[in-house]
Protein backbone atom coordinates (compact mmCIF):
# COMPACT_ATOMS: atom_id res chain seq x y z
CA UNK A 1 0.00 0.00 0.00
CA UNK A 2 1.35 3.39 -1.00
CA UNK A 3 0.34 5.80 1.77
CA UNK A 4 1.59 8.87 -0.11
CA UNK A 5 -0.52 7.96 -3.15
CA UNK A 6 -3.59 7.37 -0.98
CA UNK A 7 -3.29 10.92 0.41
CA UNK A 8 -4.69 12.02 -2.97
CA UNK A 9 -8.06 10.57 -1.90
CA UNK A 10 -10.03 13.02 0.21
CA UNK A 11 -13.33 12.92 2.03
CA UNK A 12 -15.01 16.20 2.90
CA UNK A 13 -18.35 16.68 4.57
CA UNK A 14 -20.76 18.31 2.16
CA UNK A 15 -18.74 17.52 -0.95
CA UNK A 16 -20.09 14.75 -3.17
CA UNK A 17 -22.20 13.50 -0.28
CA UNK A 18 -19.12 12.77 1.81
CA UNK A 19 -17.90 10.22 -0.70
CA UNK A 20 -14.19 9.81 -1.47
CA UNK A 21 -12.96 12.25 -4.12
CA UNK A 22 -9.73 12.93 -5.95
CA UNK A 23 -7.66 15.70 -4.28
CA UNK A 24 -10.75 17.61 -3.18
CA UNK A 25 -12.11 18.00 -6.69
CA UNK A 26 -15.75 17.16 -7.31
CA UNK A 27 -14.76 13.93 -9.01
CA UNK A 28 -15.48 10.84 -6.97
CA UNK A 29 -13.24 7.80 -6.80
CA UNK A 30 -16.24 5.81 -8.02
CA UNK A 31 -16.47 8.04 -11.11
CA UNK A 32 -12.90 7.20 -12.08
CA UNK A 33 -13.47 3.50 -11.41
CA UNK A 34 -16.64 3.48 -13.50
CA UNK A 35 -14.78 5.08 -16.40
CA UNK A 36 -12.08 2.42 -16.17
CA UNK A 37 -14.61 -0.40 -15.95
CA UNK A 38 -16.38 0.97 -19.03
CA UNK A 39 -13.14 0.56 -20.96
CA UNK A 40 -11.65 4.06 -20.80
CA UNK A 41 -7.86 4.07 -20.68
CA UNK A 42 -5.94 6.13 -18.17
CA UNK A 43 -4.80 8.33 -21.05
CA UNK A 44 -8.41 8.95 -22.13
CA UNK A 45 -9.43 9.86 -18.59
CA UNK A 46 -6.51 12.26 -18.28
CA UNK A 47 -7.42 13.89 -21.61
CA UNK A 48 -11.05 14.36 -20.54
CA UNK A 49 -10.25 15.55 -17.00
CA UNK A 50 -7.23 17.76 -17.50
CA UNK A 51 -6.90 18.55 -13.78
CA UNK A 52 -6.17 14.89 -13.05
CA UNK A 53 -2.73 13.35 -12.90
CA UNK A 54 -1.79 9.74 -13.59
CA UNK A 55 -1.12 9.24 -9.86
CA UNK A 56 -4.73 10.29 -9.14
CA UNK A 57 -6.10 7.46 -11.26
CA UNK A 58 -3.68 4.99 -9.69
CA UNK A 59 -4.73 6.27 -6.25
CA UNK A 60 -8.38 5.56 -7.08
CA UNK A 61 -7.51 2.01 -8.08
CA UNK A 62 -5.39 1.47 -4.99
CA UNK A 63 -8.10 2.94 -2.75
CA UNK A 64 -10.66 0.55 -4.23
CA UNK A 65 -8.34 -2.41 -3.79
CA UNK A 66 -7.77 -1.47 -0.16
CA UNK A 67 -11.51 -1.05 0.46
CA UNK A 68 -12.28 -4.43 -1.11
CA UNK A 69 -9.81 -6.20 1.16
CA UNK A 70 -11.26 -7.59 4.34
CA UNK A 71 -10.27 -10.12 6.98
CA UNK A 72 -11.33 -13.68 6.37
CA UNK A 73 -13.62 -14.92 9.11
CA UNK A 74 -13.59 -18.62 9.79
CA UNK A 75 -16.59 -20.48 11.06
CA UNK A 76 -15.98 -22.17 14.38
C-alpha positions in Angstrom: 0.0 0.0 0.0 1.4 3.4 -1.0 0.3 5.8 1.8 1.6 8.9 -0.1 -0.5 8.0 -3.1 -3.6 7.4 -1.0 -3.3 10.9 0.4 -4.7 12.0 -3.0 -8.1 10.6 -1.9 -10.0 13.0 0.2 -13.3 12.9 2.0 -15.0 16.2 2.9 -18.3 16.7 4.6 -20.8 18.3 2.2 -18.7 17.5 -1.0 -20.1 14.7 -3.2 -22.2 13.5 -0.3 -19.1 12.8 1.8 -17.9 10.2 -0.7 -14.2 9.8 -1.5 -13.0 12.3 -4.1 -9.7 12.9 -5.9 -7.7 15.7 -4.3 -10.7 17.6 -3.2 -12.1 18.0 -6.7 -15.7 17.2 -7.3 -14.8 13.9 -9.0 -15.5 10.8 -7.0 -13.2 7.8 -6.8 -16.2 5.8 -8.0 -16.5 8.0 -11.1 -12.9 7.2 -12.1 -13.5 3.5 -11.4 -16.6 3.5 -13.5 -14.8 5.1 -16.4 -12.1 2.4 -16.2 -14.6 -0.4 -16.0 -16.4 1.0 -19.0 -13.1 0.6 -21.0 -11.6 4.1 -20.8 -7.9 4.1 -20.7 -5.9 6.1 -18.2 -4.8 8.3 -21.0 -8.4 9.0 -22.1 -9.4 9.9 -18.6 -6.5 12.3 -18.3 -7.4 13.9 -21.6 -11.1 14.4 -20.5 -10.2 15.6 -17.0 -7.2 17.8 -17.5 -6.9 18.5 -13.8 -6.2 14.9 -13.1 -2.7 13.3 -12.9 -1.8 9.7 -13.6 -1.1 9.2 -9.9 -4.7 10.3 -9.1 -6.1 7.5 -11.3 -3.7 5.0 -9.7 -4.7 6.3 -6.3 -8.4 5.6 -7.1 -7.5 2.0 -8.1 -5.4 1.5 -5.0 -8.1 2.9 -2.8 -10.7 0.6 -4.2 -8.3 -2.4 -3.8 -7.8 -1.5 -0.2 -11.5 -1.0 0.5 -12.3 -4.4 -1.1 -9.8 -6.2 1.2 -11.3 -7.6 4.3 -10.3 -10.1 7.0 -11.3 -13.7 6.4 -13.6 -14.9 9.1 -13.6 -18.6 9.8 -16.6 -20.5 11.1 -16.0 -22.2 14.4 
